[in-house]
Amino acid sequence: MIKKYYSEKLPEFLYCYDTNEPFSNCLVCDRKLDENVDYAIEKVFKQNRNMANSEIIYEYAICMECAASMQNELSKESIASIQALFEAHGLNAMMKLEYLHNTKKYDIQAWIERCSFTGKETRLCSEYSVSALIEKGKLVYEHAPLVISDDFMELIQESLSKSTKDYLDGFRDEYFDLPPDIKDIINSPTVGIM
C-alpha cells in the first residue's frame, strides 16, 4: 500500500537554481506559490561527462490549476498511450515506491537516484527529469517524486501524438530560452503528462 508522507520542509534540491530559494510563482499564470497553493516542480538535467555531474537545463514550478489545463491539451490518443506505457512499467514503479515507503526513506536523494519506471541510475542517463508535488509548502512523498530517465523519455515521446508533441514543444519554447543544440536533445516538459 502506498502511503502519503509530507517532508518537514522543502528539500533544497527542489529550490530554484537561480535564487537558491523555493519557487515563488507559477511559471504560467504567475500566481504566488505559498502554503495555500498546491503545485508541481519539474527539473530537467543533462549529464556533464567532463565534470561527472548533472546540470540543470531547465526547471519550473506550476500551480495545479495550470498543470490540469496543460493535461487538458493532450490528445485522447496520447493520454491512452501514456496510461498503457505507465501500466506496462508499473511493476517497477510500485516496487520502488513500496521499498521507499516500507523503509521510510523520506530523503529526496533516495527517491531520485533511479528512474521510477526503468530503474536506470540517473548518473547513467544522458538526461533525466525529476517531478515533485508540493502541498502546503511541503514535498509530498507518495507516487512522486518521479524520475524519468532518458530511455523512458524516449518511450513517452514515441507514444505522443503529433498534436500533443507540438503542444508540449510549444510550451517549452514559450517559457524556456534554450539554445538550438540543447533543444534538439531535450524532450518536452512532462508535468502535463504526470
N, C-alpha and C positions, 0 to 999 in steps of 0.2 A: 504494500500500500504506500502510495506517495504522500508524504507529509507536506505541510507548509510551514516553513521556518523563516522568521524575519531576523536579519542581521541587527546587531545593536546599533551600528552606524553604517553608513555607506562606505564600502571599501575604496581606498584611494585609487585603485586600478580603474574604477568607473568614473573618476573625476575627469573633467575636461582637460585635455593635454595642455592647451594654451594658457589656462588660468590656474591649473592645479587646485581647482575647487569644484564642487558639484555643479553640474549643468544648471544654468539659471532660467533658460527659456526654451520653449518648444521651437524646433527648427522651422516648422511650417507656419504656425499661427502666432508665434512669439509670446504665447501665454506663459506667465511666470510659473515656474515649477517649484512648488513648495510642498509642505506636508499635506495639503488638501488636494493635490493633483497627482493622480497615478500616471506614470509614464514609462516608456521603454528607452533603453540606450542600446545603440549598436556601435561597435568599434571594428574597423576592418584593418587588418595587419598584413604586412608583406615582410617576408624574411630578408634580412640583410646578411647574406652569406659571408661577406668580408668581415663583418663585425660580430658574427654569431649571435645576433639578436633580432627581434622583430621590431618593425617601425610602424607607427600608426599612419595609415594612408588617409582615412577619414573617419570621423566619429560624429555622432549626433544624439540628441535626445528628442523624443517626440511624444506628445501627450497621447493618451489612449484614444481620444476622440479623433485626432488626426490619423493615428495608426489604423483605426477602424475605417476611416474614409479611404485610406490607401488600399486596404484589403477589398473594399467595395469596387475598386477599379480593376481588380484582377478578373480575367475571364473565367467563366464557369469551367472551361476545359482545363485551365491552369490549376484552379483550385482542386479539381478532381485528380489531376495528375500528381499534385503535391501531396494530397492526402494518401494516395496509393504509395508514393515514394516513402512517406513517413511510416506507413504501416509496414512496408517491406523491410525497413530498417528499425522498426520499433523495438524489437527484442534487445538490440544493442543499447538503445537509449534507456529502456526500462531497467536493464541490468546495471547500467551506470548509476541511474537515479536511486535504485534500491540500495546499492552498495554505499553511495554517499550519504543517504539518509540513515541507513542502519548503523553506519559507523560514526554518524554525527559529524561528518567532515564539512562543517559550515565555514569553510575558508575559501575565498574566491580562487586561490591558486589550485586547490584540489579539483575544482569544477572546470577549470579552463585548460588543463594540461592535455586533454584529448578531445577529439571530435565526439560530440554527443551521439552521432549516428554510426560512424565507422570505427571509432576507437583509435584513429590515427593520432599520433602525438603532434601537438601544434608545432613543436620545434622541427618537425619533418615536413611541414606544409610550406609551399611557396607563398601561399596566402591563406588567411582564415578570418572568420568573423566571430565576434562574441556579442550575444544579445542578452540583455537582462531586463527584468521588470522591477520597477520601483513603486512601492506603495507606502504612503505616509512617511516618505523620506528614507525608507529602509529597503535594502535589497531583499527580494523575495527568493528564497531557495525553495523551489517546488519542481516544476518541469524545466525551469531556467535557473541559472544562466545556461544558455545554449551555446555550444561551439560548433561552427560549421567549417569543416576542412575544405581545402581546395578540391579534393575529389568529390565531396558531397555537393559543393557549389556547382561543379560541372553537371552532376546529375540533376540538380534543381534547374539549371539553365536549359538543359536538354528537354525538360518536361514542360517548360513555359511556352505558351502560345506567342505568336509574333506580337499581338496587341499588348499582352502583358509585358513582354520584354521591352517593347517600345515605351510603355508607361514607366517602368522602373528605370530604364536608361534615361528617360526624360527627367525623372525625379532626381537622379544622380547628377545629371548635367545642370539642372536648375540650381541645386543647392551646394554643389561642390566644384571648385575650380581645379580640376585635375589635368595635368599635362597629358597630351595625346598618348605618349608611350606608356603611361600608367593606366590611362583609361582603357587601353586595349587588354590589359591583363586582369583588371579588377572587375569582378562581377557586380551586378546591380545590388542595391540595398535589399536586405532580407526581412526587415522588421514587418513589412506589409504581408509577408507570407507566413510569418510565425503566428 
